[in-house]
Amino acid sequence: MDGLDTGTIILMTTPLIVLQLVLMVMNLVSWSRKKKTKYLNKTLWFAIILLGNLAGNIIYMVIESEKNDSDKD
C-alpha cells in the first residue's frame, strides 16, 4: 500500500478549504455590519472568525445569528 499521493490529498481537501473561505467571508461581512455583538466583543469575534478555521466560523454563525435575535431594536 503506497498511501495517498499529493494530487489525491489536494482533491480531498479542496472542498473543505473552499467551504471555510466562503464561511469566513460571509461571517466577516456579517461581523462588519453589526454595531454590537451579543456575547463577545467585536475584536474577539474577529480573531475567532479568522483563526478559528471551520469550527470558529460555525460557532460565530450559531451564536451571533440574526435569526436568534429575539430582542431586535
N, C-alpha and C positions, 0 to 999 in steps of 0.2 A: 504494500500500500504506500503510494508516493505522497499522499496528502494533497492539500489544495494548492493550486498554483495562484500566482498573483492576479491573473485575469478573473478567476473564479471568485476570489475574495472581493475584488472590486465590484463585480456584478452583484454579489450578495449584499454588500453594504451600501451601495448607491441609493436604494430606496429609503433606507433609514436616514442617510445624510440629507437627502432632499426633503424628507418629512421634517427633520429637525430644523433645517433652514427656513422652510415655509412657516412653521410654527413660531420660530424666532422673529421673523419679520412681522407676522400677524400680531404677536404679543407686544413687540416694540411699538407698533403703531397704536395699539390699544393703550399701552402704558403712557405714550406721549400725549394722548388726548385726555387722559384723566388729570383732574386738578389735584385729587387726593385719592389715596388708596385706602382700603378698609383695614388691613391687618398690619402691614409693614410700611415703612416709609418708602418713597419712590426710589431712593438710591439703592436700598437693599433689593427691591424688586428688579431694578435694572441689572444688578450683579447676578441675581438668580436666573434671570432670563438669558443673559449672555454666557454665564459659566455653568449653569445647571444642566446643560445638554438637554436631552429629550425630557427627562424627568422634571427638571426645573420649569420648562415651558408648560408641561401638562399641569403641574401644581399651580402655576400662575393662572392658567385658564380655568381651573376648577374653583380656586379660591376667589379670584378677583373678577369672575364672570359677571357681565352686565345682567344676565338672566337671574342671578342670585340676589340682586339688589331689591330688597323689599321696602326700603325707605328712600326711594328716589325723590329728589327735590323737584 
